[in-house]
Amino acid sequence: MISHRLTPLTESGILAALSVVLGLMAVFLPVLGIAAVFLWALPLLVLVVRQGVRLGVAAAVAASAVLSLFAGPLLALRMCVAFAPVGLVLGWGIGRGWSGVRTFLAGLAASVASKLLAFLLLFFLMGIDPWQAQLDGLTQAFSTTLSMYEDMGLDAAAVAQSRGEIEAALTMIARLAPLVVLIMGLSDTVVLFLLGGRILRRLGSAAPQLPPFGAWRLPVGFLYLFGFSLVGLYWGGTRELPAVYTAALNANMAAMLAGGIQGLSLLSVLLGHFRLGRGVRILIYVFVLFNGLLLQIVAFTGLIDMFFDYRKRFAGRTGGR
């Protein structure tokens, strides 16, 4: 009985300690810290699946308490609130035998909600807008860099043009705070779901998978969202309604993001039809992702595919890939 109770506690302690190490890396290592932030809840996910949600929550609290000794209680609390829920929810869904899609969507909802809660927590505890603080820091950094270039003798007109372009880009980013939160939530959910599933399967635990990428079909509601967002952009811009314009802009970008995912899924079907090798496919994906015009074409095609389902024409010849 002692060894039976000791094994879960030992595993919990090891995984909690791993969360502490990842948390310290996230705080004190500039480059590796970015990856550590995304991986912070990975030990919690594994622990919930193998030992239950109670020990997972306890490990999250313990890791945050230890992290607060080195990085401060506020930073530890923010990290716990922002990143622990997605790992706990994904682990809970996997442990209950949910499908891959249901588990992923539940984790995504938890991740987005926890990011919003972390922002609100910082706002109420510190009285500052974390999003505006980040933008102010970027503005100051760009201003300092451009001033340095100007002092080095760079053409003043070119510097002024660059300054205007950067200010316009930062103004656009300031309007896209909801979309940025969505992308942040989507990013760590993808990382945790894929890596967590792989680790669990190596440990001998069952873990669901998402359908093959070529079979992904997003709801047609994103196409309607795109249409309504165009109306909102027109109304908000012509009638000087900033709130309407900002909401429509975020809806438009979210719809385009969904269209891009659907379009890349359709592209994978086409590449499978022509039986291109894995290396060639990766090169094509990278080329599309880093070419703004092609990416927009793929996104628009994906939005239309949500309604017309072009891939039906290729399913028979590609074997459903």
C-alpha positions in Angstrom: 0.0 0.0 0.0 2.8 2.4 0.8 4.6 1.9 -2.5 1.3 2.2 -4.3 0.7 5.6 -2.7 4.3 6.6 -3.0 4.6 6.2 -6.8 2.0 8.8 -7.7 3.4 11.3 -5.1 6.9 10.7 -6.5 5.8 11.2 -10.0 4.0 14.3 -9.0 7.0 15.7 -7.3 9.3 15.0 -10.3 6.8 16.6 -12.8 6.2 19.6 -10.5 10.0 20.1 -10.2 10.2 20.0 -14.0 7.5 22.7 -14.2 9.6 24.8 -11.8 12.7 24.4 -14.0 10.7 25.4 -17.1 9.3 28.4 -15.3 12.8 29.5 -14.2 14.0 29.1 -17.8 11.0 31.2 -19.0 11.9 34.0 -16.6 15.7 34.1 -16.8 16.7 32.8 -20.3 15.9 35.3 -23.1 15.8 32.8 -26.0 15.1 29.4 -24.5 12.5 31.1 -22.2 10.1 31.5 -25.1 10.0 27.8 -25.7 9.9 27.1 -21.9 6.7 29.3 -21.6 4.9 27.1 -24.1 6.1 23.9 -22.4 5.5 25.0 -18.8 2.2 23.1 -18.5 3.4 20.0 -20.3 4.4 18.1 -17.1 0.9 19.0 -15.7 -0.8 17.5 -18.7 1.1 14.3 -18.3 0.5 14.2 -14.6 -3.3 14.7 -14.9 -3.5 11.8 -17.4 -1.4 9.4 -15.3 -2.4 10.4 -11.8 -5.6 12.4 -11.9 -6.6 16.1 -11.9 -6.2 16.6 -8.2 -2.5 15.8 -8.2 -2.2 17.9 -11.3 -3.8 21.0 -9.6 -1.6 20.4 -6.5 1.5 20.2 -8.7 0.6 23.5 -10.4 0.1 25.2 -7.1 3.4 23.8 -5.7 5.3 24.7 -8.8 4.0 28.3 -8.7 4.8 28.6 -5.0 8.4 27.5 -5.6 8.7 29.7 -8.6 7.5 32.7 -6.6 10.5 32.4 -4.4 12.8 33.1 -7.3 10.7 35.3 -9.7 8.3 36.9 -7.3 4.7 36.0 -6.4 3.0 38.2 -9.1 5.0 36.7 -12.0 4.5 33.2 -10.7 0.7 33.8 -10.3 0.5 35.2 -13.8 2.3 32.2 -15.3 0.1 29.8 -13.3 -3.1 31.5 -14.3 -2.1 32.0 -18.0 -0.7 28.6 -18.7 -1.7 26.0 -16.2 -5.4 25.6 -17.2 -4.7 24.5 -20.7 -2.5 21.7 -19.5 -4.9 20.6 -16.9 -7.9 20.7 -19.3 -6.1 18.8 -22.0 -4.9 16.2 -19.5 -8.5 15.9 -18.1 -10.0 15.4 -21.6 -7.4 12.8 -22.6 -7.8 11.0 -19.3 -11.6 10.8 -19.9 -11.1 9.4 -23.3 -12.4 12.3 -25.3 -11.9 12.5 -29.1 -8.9 14.5 -30.4 -11.1 17.3 -31.7 -13.1 17.7 -28.5 -10.0 17.6 -26.3 -8.3 20.2 -28.5 -11.2 22.6 -28.5 -11.6 22.3 -24.8 -8.0 23.1 -24.3 -8.2 26.0 -26.7 -11.1 27.5 -24.8 -9.3 27.1 -21.5 -6.1 28.6 -22.9 -7.8 31.7 -24.4 -9.9 32.2 -21.2 -6.8 31.9 -19.0 -4.9 34.4 -21.1 -7.7 36.9 -20.7 -7.9 36.3 -17.0 -4.1 36.8 -16.7 -4.4 40.2 -18.4 -7.3 41.2 -16.2 -5.4 40.0 -13.1 -2.4 42.2 -14.0 -4.7 45.2 -14.7 -6.5 45.0 -11.4 -3.5 44.2 -9.3 -1.0 46.6 -10.9 -3.4 49.2 -12.4 -1.7 49.0 -15.8 -2.8 47.8 -19.2 -0.4 45.0 -20.1 -1.2 45.2 -23.8 -0.5 48.9 -23.9 2.7 48.5 -21.9 4.0 46.0 -24.5 3.2 48.4 -27.3 4.8 51.3 -25.5 7.9 49.1 -25.1 8.0 48.3 -28.8 7.4 51.9 -29.7 10.3 53.0 -27.5 12.6 50.3 -28.9 11.9 51.2 -32.5 12.2 54.9 -31.8 15.6 54.3 -30.2 16.8 52.2 -33.1 15.6 54.7 -35.8 17.2 57.6 -33.9 20.5 55.6 -33.8 20.3 55.1 -37.6 19.6 58.8 -38.1 22.7 59.7 -36.0 24.8 57.4 -38.1 23.9 59.5 -41.2 21.1 57.5 -42.7 18.8 59.5 -45.0 16.4 61.5 -42.9 13.5 60.9 -45.4 14.0 57.2 -45.3 14.1 57.2 -41.5 10.9 59.3 -41.4 9.2 56.9 -43.9 10.2 53.9 -41.7 9.0 55.6 -38.6 5.6 56.2 -40.2 5.3 52.6 -41.4 6.2 51.3 -37.9 3.7 53.6 -36.2 1.0 52.5 -38.6 1.8 48.8 -38.0 1.7 49.4 -34.2 -1.6 51.1 -34.5 -3.0 48.2 -36.4 -1.5 45.8 -33.8 -3.1 47.8 -31.0 -6.5 47.1 -32.5 -5.8 43.4 -32.8 -5.4 42.6 -29.1 -8.3 40.0 -29.1 -6.9 38.3 -32.2 -3.4 38.2 -30.6 -4.9 36.5 -27.4 -6.6 34.0 -29.7 -3.4 33.2 -31.5 -1.5 32.9 -28.2 -4.1 30.4 -26.9 -4.0 28.5 -30.2 -0.2 28.3 -30.2 0.3 26.8 -26.8 -2.7 24.5 -27.2 -1.2 23.1 -30.4 2.3 22.6 -28.8 0.9 20.9 -25.7 -1.6 18.7 -27.6 1.0 17.4 -30.0 3.9 17.0 -27.6 1.8 15.8 -24.8 0.2 13.1 -27.0 3.6 11.9 -28.2 5.0 11.7 -24.7 2.0 9.9 -23.3 2.0 7.3 -26.1 5.7 6.6 -25.4 4.9 6.1 -21.8 2.2 3.6 -22.7 -0.8 5.8 -22.2 -3.6 6.3 -24.8 -3.8 9.7 -26.3 -6.2 10.9 -29.0 -5.0 12.4 -32.3 -6.5 15.0 -34.6 -7.8 13.8 -38.0 -5.3 13.8 -40.9 -4.6 17.4 -42.0 -6.2 16.8 -45.4 -9.5 15.9 -43.8 -9.8 19.1 -41.8 -13.0 21.0 -42.4 -13.8 24.1 -40.4 -17.4 25.4 -40.0 -18.9 27.4 -42.8 -19.7 30.0 -40.2 -16.2 31.5 -40.7 -17.2 32.4 -44.3 -20.3 34.3 -43.0 -18.1 35.9 -40.3 -15.8 37.1 -43.0 -18.8 38.6 -44.9 -20.2 40.3 -41.9 -16.8 41.7 -41.0 -16.5 43.4 -44.3 -19.8 45.2 -43.6 -18.5 46.1 -40.1 -15.3 47.5 -41.5 -17.2 49.7 -44.0 -19.7 50.9 -41.4 -17.1 51.5 -38.7 -14.7 53.3 -41.1 -17.2 55.5 -42.9 -19.3 56.4 -39.8 -16.3 56.8 -37.5 -17.4 54.1 -35.1 -14.0 52.9 -33.6 -15.5 50.1 -31.5 -17.4 48.6 -34.5 -14.3 49.0 -36.7 -12.0 47.3 -34.2 -14.5 44.4 -33.6 -14.9 43.9 -37.4 -11.2 44.0 -38.0 -10.6 41.2 -35.4 -13.4 39.2 -36.8 -12.0 39.6 -40.3 -8.5 38.5 -39.3 -9.9 35.5 -37.4 -11.9 34.5 -40.4 -8.9 34.8 -42.6 -6.9 32.7 -40.1 -9.5 30.0 -40.3 -9.5 30.3 -44.1 -5.7 30.0 -44.2 -5.9 26.7 -42.2 -8.7 25.4 -44.4 -6.8 26.5 -47.5 -3.6 24.7 -46.4 -5.6 21.6 -45.7 -7.0 21.8 -49.2 -3.5 22.3 -50.6 -2.3 19.2 -48.8 -5.0 17.2 -50.7 -3.8 18.7 -54.0 -0.2 17.9 -53.2 -1.2 14.3 -52.3 -3.0 14.1 -55.6 0.3 14.9 -57.4 2.2 12.5 -55.1 4.8 15.0 -54.2 7.5 14.0 -51.6 7.5 15.2 -48.0 10.4 17.5 -48.5 8.8 19.2 -51.5 5.6 19.6 -49.6 7.4 21.3 -46.7 9.1 23.7 -49.1 5.8 24.6 -50.7 4.1 25.2 -47.3 7.0 27.5 -46.3 6.9 29.4 -49.5 3.2 30.0 -49.2 3.4 31.0 -45.5 6.1 33.6 -46.2 4.5 35.0 -49.4 1.8 37.5 -48.4 -0.1 37.3 -51.8 -0.1 33.5 -52.0 -1.2 33.3 -48.4 -4.2 35.6 -49.0 -5.1 33.5 -52.1 -4.9 30.3 -50.0 -7.0 31.9 -47.2 -9.7 33.1 -49.6 -9.7 29.7 -51.3 -10.1 28.0 -47.9 -13.1 30.3 -47.0 -14.8 29.4 -50.3 -13.9 25.7 -49.8 -15.9 25.8 -46.5 -19.0 26.2 -48.6 -18.3 24.3 -51.9 -15.9 21.6 -50.6 -13.6 21.4 -53.5 -11.7 18.4 -52.1 -14.6 16.1 -53.1 -13.2 16.2 -56.6 -9.9 14.8 -55.5 -10.9 12.4 -52.7 -11.3 9.4 -55.0 -7.9 9.9 -56.7 -5.9 10.7 -53.5 -7.3 8.0 -51.3 -8.8 10.6 -48.9 -5.4 12.1 -48.0 
